[in-house]
Amino acid sequence: MGKVDFGVLYGQKTTEDALLIYSSYEDAKASPQTGDFIVLTPKDEGNTKYLARVEAEIYDEDPIFKSQDKTLIAVHYARIAERELSERDKQKMFSYTYKVRILGTFTDSGSTISFTTAVRKLPIVSYIARHLNKREIESILNKTNENGVEIGYLCVGETVFRDKGPILFEIGKLRNRRTMVFAQSGFGKTNLVKV
């Protein structure tokens, strides 16, 4: 899947813990699902990036659209994303409001990725929203399980991301510990405990 941008951070909803991400019609095809991990990053991919998880997509009329013309927002989006928008894009400008939880920040020096759960400030308006790439998954999600066994692939809903590489789990972390496993019926709780 690689680096897939799907929108631009446009603001924060003040009534709840939600970030506003706007997407054009074409970019919306790569929109995240509930439960998906996303990255909020500067356009040049430099400095601090934010790891977030989509908790919900909120369907309501955004106050920005009530007070401004959609064409102005489309033009602003084109300027930030440096993309040419067709008339169709301008007419079909989509506004997605995602309720996201920021999980932490990370920096990529090229050789290593340094992740921390400390978030001292929110991402800047005009940050690009995109999906995690394979290297980021290996460095962040598998960081504490480098010597673990493969337990499958990252799944969001029905979508399995095999191209992002396997997810590892250190089984030794379960030994001599009281462990509770919560999941829906048919998700393999009993089989996991047998391992």
N, C-alpha and C positions, 0 to 999 in steps of 0.2 A: 504494500500500500504506500510506503514511503512517506514523504512529507506532504500532507494534504491539508491545505488551508480551507476552512469553510466559513470564515467570517472575520469581522473586526469588532473588537471590544469598543462599545459606544458609550457605556455609562453603567450606573448602578441603580437598581430599583430601591427606593428608600423605604418602601413599606415592608419589605422582607429581604432576606439574605439572598439576593439574586443579582447576577450580572447580566447586562444587556449585550447581546451579540447579534449583529446584523449581517445577513447574508444576501447575496444576489441570487437570482434564480439558478444560475449555473453552479455557484458555490454551494448552494443548499443541498445538492445531491450528496455531498460528503458530510452532512450534518451528523452530529453524534446522537447516540441513543441514551436512554436513561441507564445509568450505571457505567457509562463509558468514561475513560480517563482522557483528559484533554490537556493541552499545553497552551498557555497564554504567553506569548513571546514578542519581543520587539521585531519589527520587520527584518532587520539585518541579522536576526538570530543571536545577537550579542547580549552581554550583560546577564542579568538575572531573569530566569524563566520561572513561571508558576505552574505547578502541577495541580490540577483540579479534577473533581469527579462530578459528573452531571447527575444531580439528584432528581430533577424533574424538568419537563418543558412546560412553561406556563403559557396558557392560551388566553390572552386578554388583550384588549386594545391598549397599546402603549401610549402614554401621555405625549410622547414626542410626536407621534403621528397626529394627535389631536391638535397640536399647536403649530406644526410645520407642514409644509407641502412635501409629499413623498418624493417629488422630483429633486428637491433640495437635498434630501437625505441620500438619494441615489448618487447625485453629483459628489457629495461629501465622501461617500463610500468609495467612489471611483478614484478620488484624489488620494485617499489614505491607502487603498489597496493597489494603486497605480494600474488600474485596469480600465479598458474602454468598455462602457456599457452601451448596449444597443437600446433602441426605443423599447423593445420588448422587455429588456431587463429593467428599464426605468419604470415601466408600467407594472411589472410583476415583482417589484422589490419586496422581499420578504423580511419580516422582522421576527426573529426568534428570541424569545426571552428564556434563558436557561437558569434554573435555580442550581447553582453549583456550590460546592464546598471546596475551598482552597486547602489542599493537603500539605503543601510545602513549597519551597523554592529550590531551584538547582541552578548551577552554573556548569557549563561545558567548556573545558579548557582545550579540547581537542583530543587529549590523551586520557583524561578522566572526567567523570561527571560527579560533582559534589552535591549531595542532596541534604536538605535540612527541613525539619517540620516547623521551624520558626518562621513565621510570616510577620514582618514588621510593618509593611505597608502594602496597600492594594496595587494591582497592576495599573499601568497608565492607560488612559483612553487612547485608542488607536493601536493597541497591541493586537497582533494577529492570533486568532484561535485556530489551532490545528490538532491533529491526532498525534499520539506518541509514535516515535519511530522504533525500530527493532533495537537499536543501540540503547535508547533511553529505557526501554522495558528491561533489558538485561542489566543495566546499571542501577535502576531504581527498584523495580519490583523483585528482582532476584538477588539483590545486594546481600542480604543476610542469609541467603540460602545457596551460596555459590557451590557448596559441596553436596547439595541435596539431589534427590532423584527427580526425574521428570514426572509430573503428575498430570500433564495435559497442556492445553493452550489457553491463552486469555480468551474468555468468552464474555460477550455482552448480549444478554437475551439469547436469541437463537444463532447469533453470528459468532463463528469460531475464527479467530485470527491466527491461522497456522503460519502465515508469512512473518509474523512478529517473533517467532521462536517459541520454544517450550517454557513453561513456568516450572520452577524448581521448588522443592520443599524439603527441608532438613527433618527427616523423620525422628532423629534423636531428640528433637525438642519436645516430643510427646512422651518419651520414656520417663517413668517415675514421676509423673505429674497428673494431677486431676485435670481432665480435659473435657469440655462440653462441646458438642458439635450441633449446631443449629442449621437446619435447611428444610426446604419443602419436601413433601413425600416424593420418593423416587430419585433423590439426588445422590444416593450412595453413602448415607451416613454410616450404616452398619458395615459396609465394606471398608470404609475408611478406618473405622475402629478396629476391625479385624487385622488390618495391616500392622 
